[in-house]
Every structure is written in structure tokens, then in C-alpha cells.
Amino acid sequence: MIEIFSTDNNVLISRVSALFDAEDIPFVVLGNHASLLGGGILGIGQRVMVDPEFIPKALSLIRANGLKGDIDFVPGLKDDNE
């Protein structure tokens, strides 16, 4: 799995998780327990990890649902549409 972005925004994590589940994109969210314990302290983010072969599909899905402006992708991450 490769990290595509991290955030402390639980609503964004929930929305992306639902999109990925609906499209059968293998992913995992790491750090959600630490983020909950932190009480919203900045710097304790959740990392969204995606299977490498599904990264182009994941990025395309994020873009198609208008979430690209809300996400700071990991530097150097490329997909077929860039």
C-alpha cells in the first residue's frame, strides 16, 4: 500500500472511504486511533493508503467527485490524467 494523502479531517476520510468502497478500491486508513486520541490536535493525521495498481483509479475518483481541492496529495504522486 502507498500513501496518497493524510488529513485530520474525519468528514473527508469518511467521504473518500465511501467512494473507494463503492468502487472496490483496496485501501486502508492508518492513524485513525491516534487521531481520535489527539482530540483534533493538528499534526496527528490519518493516512489514506491505496494498493499501487489502483492509485490512478483512486485519484480519478477523487477528481470526479470534486474533492481534489480539499486534499493535499503526497508529493510526486502521479496518475494517468496528469
FIKOLZA-1660 file (N, C-alpha, C; in steps of 0.1 Angstrom, whole numbers, plus 5000, padded with zeros to 4 digits):
% residues 82
   i   px   py   pz ch aa at
   1 5008 4988 5000  A  M  N
   1 5000 5000 5000  A  M CA
   1 5009 5012 5000  A  M  C
   2 5004 5023 4993  A  I  N
   2 5011 5035 4992  A  I CA
   2 5002 5047 4997  A  I  C
   3 5008 5056 5005  A  E  N
   3 5000 5067 5010  A  E CA
   3 4998 5077 4998  A  E  C
   4 4985 5081 4997  A  I  N
   4 4981 5091 4987  A  I CA
   4 4979 5105 4993  A  I  C
   5 4974 5105 5006  A  F  N
   5 4973 5117 5013  A  F CA
   5 4971 5115 5028  A  F  C
   6 4973 5125 5036  A  S  N
   6 4969 5124 5050  A  S CA
   6 4962 5137 5054  A  S  C
   7 4953 5135 5064  A  T  N
   7 4945 5146 5068  A  T CA
   7 4940 5144 5083  A  T  C
   8 4936 5154 5089  A  D  N
   8 4929 5153 5102  A  D CA
   8 4914 5156 5101  A  D  C
   9 4909 5156 5089  A  N  N
   9 4895 5159 5086  A  N CA
   9 4887 5146 5085  A  N  C
  10 4880 5142 5095  A  N  N
  10 4873 5130 5096  A  N CA
  10 4862 5129 5085  A  N  C
  11 4856 5140 5082  A  V  N
  11 4845 5140 5072  A  V CA
  11 4851 5136 5058  A  V  C
  12 4862 5142 5055  A  L  N
  12 4869 5139 5042  A  L CA
  12 4873 5124 5042  A  L  C
  13 4878 5119 5053  A  I  N
  13 4882 5105 5053  A  I CA
  13 4870 5096 5051  A  I  C
  14 4859 5100 5057  A  S  N
  14 4846 5092 5056  A  S CA
  14 4841 5092 5041  A  S  C
  15 4842 5104 5035  A  R  N
  15 4837 5105 5021  A  R CA
  15 4846 5097 5012  A  R  C
  16 4859 5099 5013  A  V  N
  16 4868 5091 5004  A  V CA
  16 4867 5076 5007  A  V  C
  17 4865 5072 5019  A  S  N
  17 4863 5058 5022  A  S CA
  17 4851 5052 5015  A  S  C
  18 4840 5060 5016  A  A  N
  18 4827 5055 5010  A  A CA
  18 4829 5054 4994  A  A  C
  19 4836 5064 4988  A  L  N
  19 4838 5063 4974  A  L CA
  19 4847 5051 4970  A  L  C
  20 4857 5049 4978  A  F  N
  20 4866 5038 4975  A  F CA
  20 4859 5024 4977  A  F  C
  21 4851 5023 4987  A  D  N
  21 4843 5011 4990  A  D CA
  21 4834 5008 4978  A  D  C
  22 4827 5019 4974  A  A  N
  22 4817 5017 4963  A  A CA
  22 4824 5012 4950  A  A  C
  23 4836 5016 4948  A  E  N
  23 4843 5012 4935  A  E CA
  23 4853 5001 4937  A  E  C
  24 4852 4994 4949  A  D  N
  24 4861 4983 4952  A  D CA
  24 4876 4986 4951  A  D  C
  25 4880 4998 4955  A  I  N
  25 4894 5001 4955  A  I CA
  25 4900 4997 4969  A  I  C
  26 4910 4988 4969  A  P  N
  26 4916 4984 4981  A  P CA
  26 4924 4995 4988  A  P  C
  27 4920 4998 5000  A  F  N
  27 4926 5009 5008  A  F CA
  27 4926 5006 5023  A  F  C
  28 4934 5014 5030  A  V  N
  28 4933 5013 5045  A  V CA
  28 4936 5027 5050  A  V  C
  29 4930 5030 5061  A  V  N
  29 4933 5043 5068  A  V CA
  29 4941 5040 5080  A  V  C
  30 4953 5046 5081  A  L  N
  30 4962 5044 5092  A  L CA
  30 4962 5056 5101  A  L  C
  31 4963 5054 5114  A  G  N
  31 4964 5065 5123  A  G CA
  31 4950 5070 5128  A  G  C
  32 4939 5063 5125  A  N  N
  32 4926 5069 5130  A  N CA
  32 4925 5068 5145  A  N  C
  33 4931 5058 5151  A  H  N
  33 4930 5058 5166  A  H CA
  33 4938 5069 5172  A  H  C
  34 4950 5071 5167  A  A  N
  34 4959 5082 5172  A  A CA
  34 4952 5096 5170  A  A  C
  35 4945 5097 5159  A  S  N
  35 4938 5110 5156  A  S CA
  35 4927 5112 5166  A  S  C
  36 4919 5101 5169  A  L  N
  36 4908 5103 5179  A  L CA
  36 4913 5106 5193  A  L  C
  37 4925 5100 5196  A  L  N
  37 4930 5103 5210  A  L CA
  37 4936 5117 5211  A  L  C
  38 4940 5122 5199  A  G  N
  38 4946 5135 5199  A  G CA
  38 4936 5146 5201  A  G  C
  39 4923 5144 5200  A  G  N
  39 4913 5154 5202  A  G CA
  39 4914 5165 5192  A  G  C
  40 4918 5162 5180  A  G  N
  40 4918 5173 5170  A  G CA
  40 4931 5181 5170  A  G  C
  41 4941 5176 5177  A  I  N
  41 4954 5183 5177  A  I CA
  41 4960 5183 5163  A  I  C
  42 4964 5194 5158  A  L  N
  42 4970 5194 5145  A  L CA
  42 4983 5186 5145  A  L  C
  43 4986 5180 5134  A  G  N
  43 4998 5172 5133  A  G CA
  43 4996 5157 5135  A  G  C
  44 4984 5153 5140  A  I  N
  44 4981 5139 5142  A  I CA
  44 4971 5136 5131  A  I  C
  45 4976 5132 5119  A  G  N
  45 4967 5130 5108  A  G CA
  45 4965 5115 5105  A  G  C
  46 4955 5113 5097  A  Q  N
  46 4952 5099 5093  A  Q CA
  46 4957 5098 5079  A  Q  C
  47 4964 5086 5076  A  R  N
  47 4969 5084 5063  A  R CA
  47 4961 5075 5055  A  R  C
  48 4958 5079 5042  A  V  N
  48 4950 5070 5033  A  V CA
  48 4960 5063 5024  A  V  C
  49 4960 5050 5025  A  M  N
  49 4969 5041 5018  A  M CA
  49 4961 5033 5007  A  M  C
  50 4966 5033 4995  A  V  N
  50 4959 5026 4984  A  V CA
  50 4968 5016 4978  A  V  C
  51 4963 5005 4973  A  D  N
  51 4971 4995 4966  A  D CA
  51 4976 5002 4953  A  D  C
  52 4989 5000 4951  A  P  N
  52 4996 5008 4940  A  P CA
  52 4989 5007 4926  A  P  C
  53 4984 4995 4923  A  E  N
  53 4977 4994 4909  A  E CA
  53 4964 5001 4908  A  E  C
  54 4958 5006 4920  A  F  N
  54 4946 5013 4920  A  F CA
  54 4947 5028 4922  A  F  C
  55 4959 5033 4923  A  I  N
  55 4962 5047 4925  A  I CA
  55 4956 5055 4914  A  I  C
  56 4958 5052 4901  A  P  N
  56 4951 5061 4891  A  P CA
  56 4936 5061 4892  A  P  C
  57 4930 5050 4895  A  K  N
  57 4915 5049 4896  A  K CA
  57 4911 5057 4909  A  K  C
  58 4919 5056 4919  A  A  N
  58 4915 5064 4932  A  A CA
  58 4916 5079 4929  A  A  C
  59 4927 5083 4923  A  L  N
  59 4929 5098 4920  A  L CA
  59 4918 5103 4911  A  L  C
  60 4915 5095 4901  A  S  N
  60 4904 5099 4891  A  S CA
  60 4891 5100 4898  A  S  C
  61 4888 5091 4908  A  L  N
  61 4875 5091 4915  A  L CA
  61 4875 5104 4924  A  L  C
  62 4886 5107 4931  A  I  N
  62 4886 5119 4939  A  I CA
  62 4884 5131 4931  A  I  C
  63 4890 5132 4919  A  R  N
  63 4889 5143 4910  A  R CA
  63 4874 5144 4905  A  R  C
  64 4868 5133 4901  A  A  N
  64 4855 5133 4895  A  A CA
  64 4844 5137 4906  A  A  C
  65 4847 5136 4918  A  N  N
  65 4838 5139 4929  A  N CA
  65 4841 5153 4935  A  N  C
  66 4849 5161 4929  A  G  N
  66 4852 5174 4933  A  G CA
  66 4860 5176 4946  A  G  C
  67 4868 5166 4950  A  L  N
  67 4875 5166 4962  A  L CA
  67 4890 5170 4961  A  L  C
  68 4894 5171 4949  A  K  N
  68 4909 5174 4947  A  K CA
  68 4913 5186 4954  A  K  C
  69 4905 5197 4955  A  G  N
  69 4909 5209 4961  A  G CA
  69 4910 5208 4976  A  G  C
  70 4904 5197 4982  A  D  N
  70 4904 5195 4996  A  D CA
  70 4915 5186 5001  A  D  C
  71 4922 5181 4992  A  I  N
  71 4933 5171 4995  A  I CA
  71 4946 5175 4991  A  I  C
  72 4956 5174 5000  A  D  N
  72 4970 5176 4996  A  D CA
  72 4976 5163 4994  A  D  C
  73 4978 5159 4981  A  F  N
  73 4984 5146 4978  A  F CA
  73 4998 5146 4982  A  F  C
  74 5003 5134 4984  A  V  N
  74 5017 5131 4987  A  V CA
  74 5025 5137 4975  A  V  C
  75 5036 5145 4977  A  P  N
  75 5044 5150 4966  A  P CA
  75 5050 5139 4957  A  P  C
  76 5049 5141 4944  A  G  N
  76 5054 5131 4935  A  G CA
  76 5044 5121 4930  A  G  C
  77 5032 5121 4936  A  L  N
  77 5022 5111 4932  A  L CA
  77 5017 5115 4918  A  L  C
  78 5017 5105 4909  A  K  N
  78 5013 5107 4896  A  K CA
  78 5001 5098 4892  A  K  C
  79 4993 5102 4883  A  D  N
  79 4983 5093 4878  A  D CA
  79 4982 5095 4863  A  D  C
  80 4974 5088 4856  A  D  N
  80 4973 5088 4841  A  D CA
  80 4968 5101 4836  A  D  C
  81 4961 5109 4844  A  N  N
  81 4955 5122 4839  A  N CA
  81 4963 5134 4841  A  N  C
  82 4976 5132 4845  A  E  N
  82 4984 5144 4847  A  E CA
  82 4996 5144 4838  A  E  C
% end
